[in-house]
């Protein structure tokens, strides 16, 4: 969990609301590392997009935004964004695992060696929406989770609740890591958490979903 501690200290200094998500969030929920992780995913909110980009640039990180193509757009200033997707990639110039090749002005192809991340040299920020009461699922704002339930803490590290993490992972269940996370998390989730996940899967997949059918 040393990498998570480093990330948490780094994020606290931004002064922004955030939460660890992805596979690391499942490990925080379970209180144990269950598998190697290839990246660090962090929930942040849309209203803070420009602030986190500016912070990362000020700290000397490179910032890229996916564009729905094989390429990523390099953000050199907050005024130069395409804003086509709900995430950004932040990479330290010293990073050895991601290799970016410029294909045209500020547009890059990327290669990744698929290894476990052990240094704080890559962060993917995923932008989400909230209101005064709820954390809203980005793919359908009718699916929502009470903010007090959506963000939990382990050793003062905020993380996204496992039911919401699994809902995001439910769109790619061919991913073996996602299957691993599901099987481990559901064993420890409360009836309330399992019920919310089952109901949300039914909304998102009215014809049925493998995970929902097994809850």
C-alpha positions as CSV (number, residue, x, y, z in Angstrom):
1,X,0.0,0.0,0.0
2,X,3.0,2.3,-0.1
3,X,2.1,3.5,-3.6
4,X,-1.4,4.4,-2.3
5,X,0.1,6.3,0.6
6,X,2.3,8.3,-1.7
7,X,-0.7,9.1,-4.0
8,X,-2.8,10.1,-1.0
9,X,-0.2,12.5,0.2
10,X,0.2,14.0,-3.3
11,X,-3.6,14.4,-3.7
12,X,-4.1,16.0,-0.2
13,X,-1.8,18.7,-1.3
14,X,-4.1,19.6,-4.3
15,X,-6.8,20.7,-1.9
16,X,-9.4,19.0,-4.1
17,X,-12.0,16.3,-3.4
18,X,-10.9,12.9,-4.7
19,X,-11.2,9.2,-4.2
20,X,-9.1,6.2,-5.2
21,X,-11.1,4.0,-7.7
22,X,-10.4,1.0,-9.9
23,X,-8.8,-2.1,-8.5
24,X,-6.9,-0.3,-5.8
25,X,-10.3,0.8,-4.4
26,X,-11.3,-2.9,-4.1
27,X,-8.1,-3.6,-2.2
28,X,-8.7,-0.7,0.1
29,X,-12.2,-2.0,0.8
30,X,-10.9,-5.5,1.5
31,X,-7.9,-4.3,3.5
32,X,-5.4,-6.4,1.5
33,X,-3.7,-6.4,-1.8
34,X,-5.4,-9.0,-4.0
35,X,-3.5,-8.7,-7.3
36,X,-0.9,-6.6,-9.1
37,X,-2.2,-3.2,-10.5
38,X,-1.0,-1.7,-13.7
39,X,-2.2,1.8,-13.0
40,X,-3.6,4.3,-10.5
41,X,-7.2,5.5,-11.0
42,X,-8.5,8.5,-9.1
43,X,-12.1,9.9,-9.1
44,X,-12.2,13.7,-9.3
45,X,-15.1,16.0,-10.2
46,X,-15.9,17.9,-13.4
47,X,-15.8,21.2,-11.6
48,X,-12.2,20.6,-10.7
49,X,-11.0,19.5,-14.1
50,X,-9.0,22.7,-15.0
51,X,-7.6,22.9,-11.4
52,X,-6.2,19.4,-11.5
53,X,-4.7,19.9,-15.0
54,X,-3.1,23.1,-13.9
55,X,-1.7,21.5,-10.8
56,X,-0.2,18.6,-12.6
57,X,1.4,20.9,-15.2
58,X,2.8,23.0,-12.4
59,X,4.3,19.9,-10.8
60,X,6.0,19.0,-14.1
61,X,3.8,16.1,-15.2
62,X,2.8,15.6,-18.8
63,X,-1.0,15.6,-19.3
64,X,-2.9,13.8,-22.1
65,X,-6.5,13.4,-22.9
66,X,-8.0,10.4,-24.9
67,X,-9.9,11.6,-28.0
68,X,-11.8,8.5,-29.0
69,X,-9.1,7.6,-31.6
70,X,-5.9,5.6,-31.2
71,X,-4.3,8.9,-30.3
72,X,-4.1,11.1,-27.2
73,X,-4.0,14.9,-27.2
74,X,-1.3,16.5,-25.1
75,X,-2.6,19.3,-22.9
76,X,0.0,22.0,-22.6
77,X,-2.3,24.5,-21.0
78,X,-5.9,24.5,-19.6
79,X,-6.9,26.7,-22.5
80,X,-5.9,24.0,-25.0
81,X,-8.3,21.0,-24.4
82,X,-10.6,19.0,-26.5
83,X,-12.7,17.7,-23.6
84,X,-14.0,14.7,-25.6
85,X,-13.7,12.1,-22.9
86,X,-14.2,11.7,-19.2
87,X,-10.6,11.1,-18.2
88,X,-7.0,12.4,-18.5
89,X,-3.7,10.6,-18.2
90,X,-0.9,12.2,-16.2
91,X,2.6,10.9,-16.6
92,X,5.9,11.9,-15.2
93,X,8.6,12.5,-17.8
94,X,10.8,10.0,-16.0
95,X,8.2,7.2,-16.4
96,X,9.6,4.1,-18.2
97,X,6.4,2.2,-18.8
98,X,4.5,4.5,-21.1
99,X,6.1,5.6,-24.4
100,X,4.5,8.4,-26.4
101,X,5.2,9.0,-30.0
102,X,4.0,12.2,-31.6
103,X,2.1,11.6,-34.8
104,X,1.0,15.1,-35.5
105,X,1.1,18.4,-33.6
106,X,0.2,17.6,-29.9
107,X,-1.3,14.2,-30.9
108,X,0.5,11.1,-29.6
109,X,0.3,7.3,-30.0
110,X,1.1,5.4,-26.8
111,X,2.7,2.0,-26.0
112,X,2.6,0.5,-22.6
113,X,4.7,-2.5,-21.4
114,X,1.8,-3.9,-19.3
115,X,3.9,-4.1,-16.1
116,X,2.8,-3.5,-12.5
117,X,3.0,0.1,-11.4
118,X,5.3,0.5,-8.4
119,X,6.2,4.2,-8.6
120,X,4.1,7.3,-8.5
121,X,4.7,8.2,-12.1
122,X,1.3,7.7,-13.7
123,X,-2.2,8.8,-12.6
124,X,-5.5,8.5,-14.5
125,X,-8.1,11.0,-13.4
126,X,-11.7,10.1,-14.1
127,X,-14.2,12.9,-14.0
128,X,-17.5,12.4,-12.3
129,X,-20.6,14.3,-11.3
130,X,-22.1,14.9,-7.9
131,X,-24.8,17.0,-6.3
132,X,-25.5,17.9,-2.7
133,X,-26.7,14.4,-2.0
134,X,-25.5,11.9,-4.6
135,X,-22.6,10.6,-6.6
136,X,-23.9,10.1,-10.1
137,X,-22.9,7.2,-12.3
138,X,-21.4,8.9,-15.4
139,X,-23.0,6.6,-17.9
140,X,-26.5,7.2,-16.5
141,X,-27.2,10.0,-14.0
142,X,-30.4,8.2,-13.0
143,X,-28.2,5.7,-11.3
144,X,-26.8,7.3,-8.2
145,X,-25.4,6.5,-4.8
146,X,-25.7,8.6,-1.6
147,X,-22.5,10.5,-1.3
148,X,-21.9,9.3,2.3
149,X,-22.0,5.7,0.9
150,X,-20.2,6.4,-2.3
151,X,-16.9,7.6,-0.7
152,X,-15.5,5.5,2.1
153,X,-12.1,5.7,3.9
154,X,-9.4,3.3,4.9
155,X,-6.5,4.6,6.9
156,X,-7.6,8.1,6.0
157,X,-7.5,7.3,2.3
158,X,-10.8,8.1,0.4
159,X,-11.9,5.4,-2.0
160,X,-14.9,4.8,-4.2
161,X,-17.4,2.3,-2.8
162,X,-17.0,-1.2,-4.3
163,X,-20.6,-1.4,-5.6
164,X,-19.9,1.7,-7.8
165,X,-16.4,0.5,-8.8
166,X,-17.9,-2.8,-9.9
167,X,-20.7,-1.1,-11.9
168,X,-18.0,0.7,-13.9
169,X,-16.1,-2.5,-14.4
170,X,-19.3,-4.3,-15.5
171,X,-19.0,-3.1,-19.1
172,X,-15.8,-5.1,-19.7
173,X,-16.3,-8.4,-17.8
174,X,-14.0,-10.2,-20.3
175,X,-11.2,-8.5,-18.4
176,X,-9.8,-11.2,-16.0
177,X,-8.7,-8.5,-13.5
178,X,-12.3,-7.2,-13.4
179,X,-13.6,-10.7,-12.8
180,X,-11.1,-11.2,-10.0
181,X,-12.2,-7.9,-8.4
182,X,-15.9,-8.9,-8.6
183,X,-15.4,-12.3,-7.1
184,X,-13.3,-11.0,-4.2
185,X,-15.4,-7.9,-3.4
186,X,-18.9,-9.5,-3.4
187,X,-17.8,-11.9,-0.7
188,X,-17.4,-9.0,1.7
189,X,-20.0,-6.6,0.5
190,X,-23.1,-5.9,2.7
191,X,-26.6,-6.9,1.6
192,X,-27.3,-3.2,1.0
193,X,-24.3,-2.9,-1.3
194,X,-25.1,-6.1,-3.2
195,X,-28.8,-5.0,-3.6
196,X,-27.7,-1.6,-5.0
197,X,-25.3,-3.3,-7.5
198,X,-27.9,-5.8,-8.6
199,X,-30.6,-3.1,-9.1
200,X,-28.1,-0.8,-11.0
201,X,-27.0,-3.7,-13.3
202,X,-30.6,-4.3,-14.1
203,X,-31.1,-0.7,-15.1
204,X,-27.9,-0.7,-17.2
205,X,-28.4,-4.1,-18.7
206,X,-32.2,-4.8,-18.8
207,X,-31.6,-8.0,-20.8
208,X,-29.5,-9.4,-18.0
209,X,-25.9,-9.4,-16.9
210,X,-23.6,-12.2,-15.7
211,X,-22.8,-10.5,-12.5
212,X,-26.3,-9.4,-11.7
213,X,-27.6,-12.9,-12.3
214,X,-25.1,-14.2,-9.7
215,X,-25.9,-11.8,-6.9
